[in-house]
């Protein structure tokens, strides 16, 4: 029972526990939810301090990972070698 198991779980981790149990109990419902969530994907840009902005995205996990790697690669390519741990050669 989830209630008994949740007693030993920190509050911040209860949602993950419940989501895992729902997948175990009703994998079809979990698949339908994943389809709905993927359809709700979006990216937003919000202004921050002058010359900066916040970039936020709600994406399928594999797309989020690809975006993160692309942004990280771009940032590393523009940073001085001392900041990236890469050599200048």
N, C-alpha and C positions, 0 to 999 in steps of 0.2 A: 504494500500500500504506500502511496506517495507520501501521505502525512507522516507515517512512521519513519520513512527514509529521510524526509525533509528535516526532521528534528535534529539530525546530525550535520546538516548542510548550512554553510554561512548564508545569510539572507541574499547576498548578491548573486549566489549561484543557484537559487531555487528555480528561477525561470528556466535555466538550461536543463535542470533535472526534469522539470515537468515536460518540456518540449521533447526530450529524449524518450520519456515514457509514452507520450502521445504517439510518437513515431513507432514505437514497439507495439502499442495496442492497436493502432489504426494507420498503417503505412499509406493507405490510399488517401486518407484525409490529409496526411502530412504532404503527400505529393500534390494534392489540389491546392493546399495553402502555399506551397513553394511556387506553383505556377502563378497564383494570384500575386504573390510578393514580387516575383520577377517582372510581371507586367507593370508594376508600380515603380520601376526603376526611374531615377532622375538625377540630374546634376544641377547644383546651384552655385552661384558665385555671389558673394556679398562683400561690399566694401568694408575695409577696416581702417587703419590709420592711413594718412596720405601716402599714396604710392604702393599700397598693399591691399590684399583682398583675401577672403576666406574662400576656399574651394571645398565643397562637400558633395558627396555622391552616395546614393543608395542604389547599389548594384548587386547583381548576382556575384557570388564570391569569386568565381574565376575571372570575371571582368574587373572586379575591384583589385585583385592581385595583379592583373596585367597593367592596369592603370598605375598602381603604386610603383611597379617596377619601371614603367616608362618615365614617370616623374622622377624617381630616384636616379635613374640613369642620366636623365637630362640635367638634374641638379648637380650630380657628380661631374659631368662633363664641363660644367661652367665654373666649378669651384677651383680655387687654387690647389695644386697638388698636396700641399701641407695639410689641407683640411680633409682630403679624401683618403689619405694613406697611400695614394698612387704616386708613382714616380713621374717626373716630367718627360721621360723618354718615351 
